[in-house]
Amino acid sequence: MNIFGIAFSPSDVWLLRIAGALSVIVIGSVVRRATIRFIAKRKSHAQNIADCLTPFMDAIANIHLGEHNHIFIMRSFFRDQEEAIAIFQSKLPAKTALRLKDPWNQYKTYYELKAKDHVHAQFATISEPELNALHDQLTKLMKAIKKT
């Protein structure tokens, strides 16, 4: 058999076929392994996001129930939220964690201004504007978490 002016014996053609088949198998296995690793990494990141969002979603659920005022909600969930953010940031690359720092600092400042030392105000009346402001702060932070 002649290919591009080169004469190949039948045994050479057989070896070329085997080499071609082996190269297809090797390339396929490399692509499969890379795909499996990518999917596993993506699933673990999605699970980390879900774990981080849980205390924030609990706070929003309490806002929608309307049974407590904003100070009670913030004081009840802030420690869990702080812990969830710390764990989530430790699992992120440094550059991505920096993008999450500003929204968290804004929420932390909001907490310190509105609820940190206001123990007596936990029993105050429920204020719709304050609950809406807390809801806005939480949704901003949750959007930043989801963008990571």
Contacts in CASP RR format, 6 or more apart in sequence:
PFRMAT RR
TARGET T0000
AUTHOR 0000-0000-0000
METHOD contacts of the structure
MODEL  1
MNIFGIAFSPSDVWLLRIAGALSVIVIGSVVRRATIRFIAKRKSHAQNIA
DCLTPFMDAIANIHLGEHNHIFIMRSFFRDQEEAIAIFQSKLPAKTALRL
KDPWNQYKTYYELKAKDHVHAQFATISEPELNALHDQLTKLMKAIKKT
1 7 0 8 1.000
1 8 0 8 1.000
1 9 0 8 1.000
1 10 0 8 1.000
1 13 0 8 1.000
2 8 0 8 1.000
8 16 0 8 1.000
48 88 0 8 1.000
48 91 0 8 1.000
49 88 0 8 1.000
49 145 0 8 1.000
49 146 0 8 1.000
49 148 0 8 1.000
51 84 0 8 1.000
51 87 0 8 1.000
51 88 0 8 1.000
52 84 0 8 1.000
52 85 0 8 1.000
52 87 0 8 1.000
52 88 0 8 1.000
52 145 0 8 1.000
53 84 0 8 1.000
53 142 0 8 1.000
53 145 0 8 1.000
53 146 0 8 1.000
54 84 0 8 1.000
55 77 0 8 1.000
55 80 0 8 1.000
55 81 0 8 1.000
55 84 0 8 1.000
56 77 0 8 1.000
56 81 0 8 1.000
56 84 0 8 1.000
56 138 0 8 1.000
56 141 0 8 1.000
56 142 0 8 1.000
56 145 0 8 1.000
57 142 0 8 1.000
58 77 0 8 1.000
58 80 0 8 1.000
59 73 0 8 1.000
59 74 0 8 1.000
59 76 0 8 1.000
59 77 0 8 1.000
59 81 0 8 1.000
59 134 0 8 1.000
59 138 0 8 1.000
60 135 0 8 1.000
60 138 0 8 1.000
60 139 0 8 1.000
62 68 0 8 1.000
62 73 0 8 1.000
62 76 0 8 1.000
62 77 0 8 1.000
63 70 0 8 1.000
63 73 0 8 1.000
63 131 0 8 1.000
63 134 0 8 1.000
63 135 0 8 1.000
63 138 0 8 1.000
66 126 0 8 1.000
66 131 0 8 1.000
67 126 0 8 1.000
68 76 0 8 1.000
68 126 0 8 1.000
69 121 0 8 1.000
69 122 0 8 1.000
69 124 0 8 1.000
69 125 0 8 1.000
69 126 0 8 1.000
69 127 0 8 1.000
69 130 0 8 1.000
69 131 0 8 1.000
70 114 0 8 1.000
70 115 0 8 1.000
70 127 0 8 1.000
70 130 0 8 1.000
70 131 0 8 1.000
70 133 0 8 1.000
70 134 0 8 1.000
71 114 0 8 1.000
71 115 0 8 1.000
71 118 0 8 1.000
71 121 0 8 1.000
71 122 0 8 1.000
71 124 0 8 1.000
72 122 0 8 1.000
73 131 0 8 1.000
73 134 0 8 1.000
74 111 0 8 1.000
74 114 0 8 1.000
74 115 0 8 1.000
74 134 0 8 1.000
75 115 0 8 1.000
75 119 0 8 1.000
75 122 0 8 1.000
78 111 0 8 1.000
78 115 0 8 1.000
81 107 0 8 1.000
82 108 0 8 1.000
85 100 0 8 1.000
85 104 0 8 1.000
88 100 0 8 1.000
88 145 0 8 1.000
89 97 0 8 1.000
89 100 0 8 1.000
89 101 0 8 1.000
92 100 0 8 1.000
92 148 0 8 1.000
96 148 0 8 1.000
99 144 0 8 1.000
99 147 0 8 1.000
99 148 0 8 1.000
100 144 0 8 1.000
100 145 0 8 1.000
100 148 0 8 1.000
102 144 0 8 1.000
103 140 0 8 1.000
103 141 0 8 1.000
103 144 0 8 1.000
104 141 0 8 1.000
104 144 0 8 1.000
106 137 0 8 1.000
106 140 0 8 1.000
106 141 0 8 1.000
107 137 0 8 1.000
107 138 0 8 1.000
107 140 0 8 1.000
107 141 0 8 1.000
110 134 0 8 1.000
110 137 0 8 1.000
114 130 0 8 1.000
114 134 0 8 1.000
115 121 0 8 1.000
END
